[in-house]
Amino acid sequence: MKELHCKKCDNWTQHPDDAKCEWCGSLDTVTTSTRGGARKGAGRKPRTIKRKSITVRLEPQDADRLRELCSAEDLSQANWIAKQIRIN
């Protein structure tokens, strides 16, 4: 059973298979329910420039040092590395 909404007569109805309004008989004005779903416009907006993923293998002591440096400046690892690249 799907909950359907008719835009023509503004009624909600439970209907098993087809998208026909049981109140007014309209076929093309029935839409499925959005109750409980994501809000329109919600969520993270797409970036204009996509970021690239990289994988780096470090010695454990170097990885620990990277975490310390990032924590000290309150930056993510990606932002800390990007900052270092832009400085040099």
FIZANU-22377 format. One record per residue: x, y, z of N, C-alpha, C in turn; residue number from 1. Coordinates in Angstrom, 3 decimals. Layout:
N
         nu         nv         nw        cau        cav        caw         cu         cv         cw   num
          X          Y          Z          X          Y          Z          X          Y          Z   NUM
...
//
This chain:
88
         nu         nv         nw        cau        cav        caw         cu         cv         cw   num
      0.836     -1.186      0.000      0.000      0.000      0.000      0.882      1.250      0.000     1
      0.621      2.142     -0.923      1.316      3.415     -0.986      0.374      4.510     -0.529     2
      0.915      5.499      0.157      0.122      6.668      0.488      0.294      7.655     -0.649     3
     -0.808      8.056     -1.252     -0.770      8.939     -2.413     -1.482     10.243     -2.115     4
     -1.056     11.310     -2.785     -1.676     12.617     -2.636     -2.129     13.119     -3.994     5
     -3.382     13.562     -4.079     -3.917     14.106     -5.326     -3.817     15.628     -5.274     6
     -3.105     16.216     -6.238     -2.955     17.667     -6.285     -4.268     18.348     -6.695     7
     -5.113     17.628     -7.435     -6.364     18.201     -7.937     -7.388     18.378     -6.819     8
     -7.622     17.331     -6.034     -8.640     17.429     -4.981     -8.036     17.540     -3.585     9
     -6.696     17.510     -3.482     -5.960     17.679     -2.232     -6.345     16.648     -1.173    10
     -6.515     15.396     -1.563     -6.822     14.321     -0.624     -5.685     13.313     -0.568    11
     -5.492     12.722      0.622     -4.548     11.636      0.806     -5.313     10.335      0.794    12
     -4.734      9.317      0.175     -5.419      8.039      0.105     -4.413      6.901      0.133    13
     -4.830      5.748      0.612     -4.009      4.538      0.562     -4.453      3.752     -0.658    14
     -3.522      3.405     -1.524     -3.890      2.659     -2.714     -2.831      1.620     -3.012    15
     -3.232      0.387     -3.342     -2.259     -0.692     -3.501     -1.346     -0.600     -4.716    16
     -1.872     -0.371     -5.896     -1.039     -0.494     -7.092     -1.009      0.736     -7.987    17
     -2.153      1.152     -8.489     -2.133      2.216     -9.488     -2.148      3.598     -8.843    18
     -1.924      4.613     -9.658     -1.853      5.985     -9.167     -3.111      6.745     -9.550    19
     -4.291      6.184     -9.255     -5.550      6.836     -9.573     -6.188      7.312     -8.269    20
     -6.583      8.573     -8.241     -7.206      9.130     -7.046     -8.593      8.512     -6.870    21
     -8.857      7.970     -5.680    -10.160      7.352     -5.445    -11.243      8.380     -5.158    22
    -10.858      9.650     -4.947    -11.844     10.702     -4.677    -12.350     11.336     -5.967    23
    -11.423     11.738     -6.845    -11.846     12.449     -8.054    -11.576     11.642     -9.324    24
    -10.874     10.527     -9.228    -10.621      9.670    -10.383     -9.492     10.141    -11.277    25
     -8.819     11.190    -10.899     -7.751     11.732    -11.725     -6.563     10.770    -11.751    26
     -5.951     10.643    -12.913     -4.802      9.752    -13.065     -3.470     10.476    -12.979    27
     -3.398     11.715    -13.446     -2.104     12.382    -13.579     -1.758     13.346    -12.449    28
     -2.615     13.496    -11.472     -2.335     14.470    -10.415     -1.927     13.812     -9.108    29
     -1.725     12.502     -9.119     -1.410     11.784     -7.890      0.104     11.634     -7.744    30
      0.604     11.989     -6.571      2.027     11.837     -6.281      2.189     11.011     -5.020    31
      3.353     10.400     -4.873      3.592      9.598     -3.678      3.893     10.521     -2.506    32
      3.748      9.999     -1.321      3.943     10.760     -0.099      5.398     11.124      0.101    33
      5.636     12.316      0.622      6.987     12.714      1.007      7.075     12.824      2.523    34
      6.078     12.357      3.215      6.077     12.424      4.670      7.193     11.543      5.221    35
      7.975     12.119      6.101      9.047     11.361      6.731     10.322     11.285      5.907    36
     10.310     11.807      4.700     11.502     11.750      3.850     12.372     12.975      4.021    37
     13.370     13.078      3.186     14.283     14.214      3.230     13.554     15.486      2.812    38
     13.927     16.576      3.442     13.336     17.860      3.085     13.934     18.340      1.771    39
     13.142     19.050      1.001     13.618     19.596     -0.263     14.725     20.603      0.025    40
     15.825     20.484     -0.675     16.952     21.388     -0.481     17.847     21.030      0.690    41
     17.516     19.948      1.390     18.334     19.551      2.539     19.589     18.832      2.060    42
     20.584     18.834      2.891     21.813     18.110      2.566     22.932     19.037      2.167    43
     24.073     18.435      2.012     25.265     19.187      1.661     25.214     19.581      0.191    44
     25.501     20.835     -0.075     25.489     21.327     -1.453     26.747     20.840     -2.180    45
     26.634     20.543     -3.470     27.806     20.061     -4.210     28.872     21.150     -4.362    46
     30.133     20.717     -4.344     31.244     21.646     -4.542     31.333     22.042     -6.004    47
     31.836     23.238     -6.262     32.015     23.659     -7.653     33.200     22.936     -8.285    48
     34.248     22.703     -7.480     35.417     21.955     -7.951     35.542     20.715     -7.080    49
     35.513     19.551     -7.706     35.623     18.312     -6.947     37.030     18.143     -6.400    50
     37.103     17.547     -5.218     38.400     17.283     -4.593     38.922     15.927     -5.057    51
     40.225     15.762     -5.012     40.870     14.499     -5.383     41.252     13.749     -4.119    52
     41.069     12.446     -4.133     41.496     11.599     -3.022     42.889     11.054     -3.310    53
     43.711     11.036     -2.269     45.031     10.413     -2.388     45.245      9.515     -1.175    54
     46.098      8.536     -1.341     46.467      7.650     -0.241     47.962      7.766     -0.031    55
     48.358      7.943      1.219     49.770      8.084      1.547     50.109      7.077      2.629    56
     51.204      6.350      2.445     51.681      5.416      3.470     52.813      6.088      4.232    57
     52.639      6.164      5.538     53.655      6.789      6.402     54.101      5.811      7.475    58
     55.292      6.029      7.963     55.770      5.286      9.126     54.882      5.687     10.315    59
     54.667      4.777     11.262     53.783      5.091     12.393     54.156      6.381     13.130    60
     55.454      6.620     13.342     55.854      7.836     14.047     55.551      9.089     13.230    61
     55.648      8.989     11.901     55.320     10.129     11.040     53.816     10.401     11.036    62
     53.030      9.351     11.045     51.569      9.506     11.097     51.157     10.141     12.424    63
     51.807      9.720     13.509     51.518     10.317     14.822     51.862     11.803     14.828    64
     53.010     12.120     14.232     53.446     13.531     14.170     52.467     14.356     13.345    65
     51.979     13.813     12.231     50.996     14.519     11.401     49.732     14.809     12.207    66
     49.267     13.824     12.967     48.078     14.027     13.808     48.321     15.124     14.848    67
     49.523     15.127     15.451     49.863     16.152     16.442     49.859     17.543     15.818    68
     50.476     17.667     14.637     50.534     18.960     13.955     49.139     19.459     13.594    69
     48.293     18.554     13.135     46.923     18.928     12.761     46.116     19.354     13.989    70
     46.280     18.625     15.082     45.568     18.959     16.322     46.021     20.310     16.865    71
     47.318     20.581     16.777     47.859     21.835     17.295     47.277     23.043     16.573    72
     47.018     22.901     15.292     46.464     24.010     14.509     44.964     23.882     14.305    73
     44.358     22.850     14.890     42.918     22.593     14.770     42.476     22.520     13.301    74
     43.235     21.748     12.522     42.955     21.552     11.102     42.794     20.063     10.812    75
     42.043     19.764      9.773     41.985     18.381      9.301     43.314     18.075      8.618    76
     43.589     16.794      8.412     44.832     16.420      7.738     44.864     16.981      6.321    77
     43.735     16.935      5.633     43.677     17.453      4.260     43.957     18.954      4.242    78
     43.356     19.701      5.163     43.574     21.150      5.194     44.996     21.497      5.620    79
     45.570     20.722      6.543     46.950     20.984      6.972     47.915     20.753      5.818    80
     47.747     19.647      5.094     48.630     19.343      3.961     48.468     20.400      2.873    81
     47.238     20.798      2.565     47.008     21.821      1.547     47.670     23.132      1.946    82
     47.598     23.479      3.234     48.239     24.702      3.741     49.751     24.641      3.521    83
     50.350     23.486      3.821     51.789     23.324      3.650     52.185     23.419      2.180    84
     51.381     22.890      1.309     51.673     22.949     -0.134     51.606     24.398     -0.621    85
     50.620     25.131     -0.146     50.442     26.532     -0.590     51.545     27.443     -0.059    86
     52.101     27.113      1.107     53.193     27.922      1.696     54.438     27.797      0.847    87
     54.744     26.592      0.399     55.991     26.347     -0.334     55.835     26.539     -1.790    88
//
